[in-house]
Amino acid sequence: MNPASPQTASSPPPRAEVFRPQGTFNAKAVPALARAIEAAEAQGAQAIHLDFAAVTDIDSRGLGALVGWHRHFTLLGTEFRLLRVGHRVRRAIETCNLHRVLQVESGAPWAADSGEPGEDLALQIVARLDEALLRLDAEGSILLANPASERLLGRSETELLGQPLDTILAGDTADADERQAIRLLLHAEDGPTRRHLTVPRPGGDPVHLQALAAPVCADGHRVGSVVGLLDVTELWRTESERARLATAIEQAAEAVVITGLDGIIQYVNPAFERVTGYSRHEAIGLHTRVLKSGQHDEAFYREMWQTLTRGEVWTGQLVNRRKDGTLYTEEATISPVRDSHGRVVNFVAVKRDVTREIEIETALRQSQKMEATGRLAGGVAHDFNNLLLAMHGHAEFALESLEPGHPARDDVQQVIEVAGRAAALTKQLLAFSRRQTLNSVELDVGAVISNLVKMLQRLIGENIRLDIACDPAAGPVRADQSQIEQVILNLVVNARDAMPHGGRIRIRTKAVHLGEKFCQQVGDMAHGPHVLITVSDTGQGMEAETLRHIFEPFFTTKAPGKGTGLGLATVYGIVRQHRGTIVVQSRPGEGATFSLYLPMAARTLPSGVPPAPAPPRGGGETILLAEDDESVRLLAVRSLEAAGYRVLAAKTGAEAVALFESRRGEVDLALLDRVMPELSGAQVCAHLRERRPGLPVIFSTGYNPDDTQPGNGAPSLQKPYTRDELLRQVRAALDGNEGGAGDGA
């Protein structure tokens, strides 16, 4: 409020309190008067008047008290006035240059020079104040500035006195709005006004000030103002750093949690809310055990808390549970927070959800393991196929040479049958390794499954119900029919074995569209329309450890002699070779569901029926045979020559090219092993057809290490083949060729 006009001791203004100290105004007199003034202030006094008529002297402690009270009440807008000041007191006030600050009884003259030396005790007190104080006139020019003002503003008293304070505070960088706000602060008519200011300082960095300005009034009119400036630069920097830190934590992608020593949550950031599903309001006040998943034992948590209570940092992976019950894995770093005395008062955890990364890494490791195992299995199958081919072929020749009733016929026949079963086993290995040769055509998967119903019912028995539903919208897939049938059979047999006491098997097909996210998650797949085939059972289910190994070859949970461990490995290999994927969902006691995704093919007109194979006899045609395995090569030569063909045999690709170049006009067909040293079968084929376009070529293969290797449009003969299969394939290729020997020569 505006201070009242000066009054005498006999006529104080309304609600003004008058105090009359006596004698020397010093350290002994100040406390009692201070208590009386505080009481009056508490009762709402509008003015404080000190009647100094009975005061004979004053010391530095008394002057300091006057300056302090004046500053206090001026900032509050309460009048503080000295009445009837004697000569010695006036001289002390003038000596300390305080007559520009303190308000004294109206009409009391100031002695410009008392002629008596004064002590600068009060000035020393004012000089020691940490707060900058400035007295302004009605226009805002500086009348009085204490040394703290000089230090704070970076200007000497000479540079400050007489200068407009708003110009000093605004500097050259403030815009018009800021300048106007400073003027309003310094020229406020009512009560104290606060404002935060950023003030330039000559030759230094700007300072941040908390400014408090209050008007000074006389006779009810504003005659100036008093301004207090407090340097809050460090506080501003600290608060700015805290604000930046708070903003960074709030916007961080990692979850941040602060707890007490008892584990009670005190703060969480938005990332924590997104990951866990708990809002900040829900989480604060809860114990961190609300996130426990049950995946870690008590020893795990005990070790963690022991580390933290020792004041050390704990780092590791946690499997936690979201609000909706789902589990997630996070990498966490939990650190103790210490106060200024070094005592641990909180824990702060910074956590990153790595669930997706672990899933991708696990899938990648599994894929790499399966790929390596597949290459090993394929390589074994390749060598094994060559042995089986020779074994089976020579056994057939031996059987033909024996008369009916010969005692060795049954033994040879057993060799042929065992070789056949071994060949079936190698086919499963090749299926797993995705290195078998596919005869891909457009298939209606629903029709394939429907055609298998009777066989499937015989396989599963009467105590298991078979439920099939095929979606007509599930378009065709480009696949090898025999392989798809093998997949369905293997899955149904696997489901049957999981239900020894009966149950139900469901087979479903459905048209689905797979997005990029799903395809990236499951591996090497193209997004777009797919056919989904699900085979589910109500059996005993599987735990997580079994699921991790379920597609590995020779892995089985069945009793010894009850399974080879290749059934699901074969399924996996066939599906992946068809550019599809397979996903398994199962829990103990809840059965299992196998979901197969195969790329959907564009519908086309049904293809024509292929011509029936010609009789497997030769008419003297010349066959160029390239085979690096000697036993297979000799058997093929013997089989072809016995059927009426002439054979030019080579043991490498380079040798086959040389033979062709030397006897180009004689060759009617080339039978090439796909995998050979020096030159592969495909490379030899390319060379031959460059010389003889349209030359019939057949690839024989037991293992193709590169299933993307071009086949040059030539058919494949899968090893181990029988003699009849060899002869039918050769005859069909020759009869389908329009040019004879010498074409293109």
Stockholm file with secondary structure:
# STOCKHOLM 1.0

chainA/1-745         MNPASPQTASSPPPRAEVFRPQGTFNAKAVPALARAIEAAEAQGAQAIHLDFAAVTDIDSRGLGALVGWHRHFTLLGTEFRLLRVGHRVRRAIETCNLHRVLQVESGAPWAADSGEPGEDLALQIVARLDEALLRLDAEGSILLANPASERLLGRSETELLGQPLDTILAGDTADADERQAIRLLLHAEDGPTRRHLTVPRPGGDPVHLQALAAPVCADGHRVGSVVGLLDVTELWRTESERARLATAIEQAAEAVVITGLDGIIQYVNPAFERVTGYSRHEAIGLHTRVLKSGQHDEAFYREMWQTLTRGEVWTGQLVNRRKDGTLYTEEATISPVRDSHGRVVNFVAVKRDVTREIEIETALRQSQKMEATGRLAGGVAHDFNNLLLAMHGHAEFALESLEPGHPARDDVQQVIEVAGRAAALTKQLLAFSRRQTLNSVELDVGAVISNLVKMLQRLIGENIRLDIACDPAAGPVRADQSQIEQVILNLVVNARDAMPHGGRIRIRTKAVHLGEKFCQQVGDMAHGPHVLITVSDTGQGMEAETLRHIFEPFFTTKAPGKGTGLGLATVYGIVRQHRGTIVVQSRPGEGATFSLYLPMAARTLPSGVPPAPAPPRGGGETILLAEDDESVRLLAVRSLEAAGYRVLAAKTGAEAVALFESRRGEVDLALLDRVMPELSGAQVCAHLRERRPGLPVIFSTGYNPDDTQPGNGAPSLQKPYTRDELLRQVRAALDGNEGGAGDGA
#=GR chainA/1-745 SS CCCCCCCCTTSCCTTEEEECCCEEESTTHHHHHHHHHHHHHHTTCSEEEEECTTEEEECHHHHHHHHHHHHHHHHHTCEEEEESCCHHHHHHHHHTTCTTTSEECTTCCCCSCCSSCCCCHHHHHHHTCSSEEEEEETTSBEEEECHHHHHHHTCCHHHHTTSBHHHHHHTTTCCHHHHHHHHHHHTCSSSCEEEEEEEEETTEEEEEEEEEEEEEEETTEEEEEEEEEEECHHHHHHHHHHHHHHHHHHHCSSEEEEECTTCBEEEECHHHHHHHCCCHHHHTTSBGGGGBCSCSCHHHHHHHHHHHHTTCCEEEEEEEECTTSCEEEEEEEEEEEECTTSCEEEEEEEEEECHHHHHHHHHHHHHHHHHHHHHHHHHHHHHHHHHHHHHHHHHHHHHHHSCTTCTTHHHHHHHHHHHHHHHHHHHHHHHHHTCSCCCEEEECHHHHHHHTHHHHHHHHCTTEEEEEEECTTCCCEEEEHHHHHHHHHHHHHHHHHTCTTCEEEEEEEEEEEECHHHHHHHSSCCCEEEEEEEEEECSCCCCHHHHHHTTSTTCCCSCTTSCCSCHHHHHHHHHHHTTCEEEEEECTTSCEEEEEEEEBCCCCCCCCCCCCCCCSCCCSCEEEEECSCHHHHHHHHHHHHHTTCEEEEESSHHHHHHHHHHTGGGCSEEEEESSCSSSCHHHHHHHHHHHSTTCCEEEEESCCSCTTSCCTTCCEEESSCCHHHHHHHHHHHHHTCSCCTTTTC
#=GC SS_cons         CCCCCCCCTTSCCTTEEEECCCEEESTTHHHHHHHHHHHHHHTTCSEEEEECTTEEEECHHHHHHHHHHHHHHHHHTCEEEEESCCHHHHHHHHHTTCTTTSEECTTCCCCSCCSSCCCCHHHHHHHTCSSEEEEEETTSBEEEECHHHHHHHTCCHHHHTTSBHHHHHHTTTCCHHHHHHHHHHHTCSSSCEEEEEEEEETTEEEEEEEEEEEEEEETTEEEEEEEEEEECHHHHHHHHHHHHHHHHHHHCSSEEEEECTTCBEEEECHHHHHHHCCCHHHHTTSBGGGGBCSCSCHHHHHHHHHHHHTTCCEEEEEEEECTTSCEEEEEEEEEEEECTTSCEEEEEEEEEECHHHHHHHHHHHHHHHHHHHHHHHHHHHHHHHHHHHHHHHHHHHHHHHSCTTCTTHHHHHHHHHHHHHHHHHHHHHHHHHTCSCCCEEEECHHHHHHHTHHHHHHHHCTTEEEEEEECTTCCCEEEEHHHHHHHHHHHHHHHHHTCTTCEEEEEEEEEEEECHHHHHHHSSCCCEEEEEEEEEECSCCCCHHHHHHTTSTTCCCSCTTSCCSCHHHHHHHHHHHTTCEEEEEECTTSCEEEEEEEEBCCCCCCCCCCCCCCCSCCCSCEEEEECSCHHHHHHHHHHHHHTTCEEEEESSHHHHHHHHHHTGGGCSEEEEESSCSSSCHHHHHHHHHHHSTTCCEEEEESCCSCTTSCCTTCCEEESSCCHHHHHHHHHHHHHTCSCCTTTTC
//
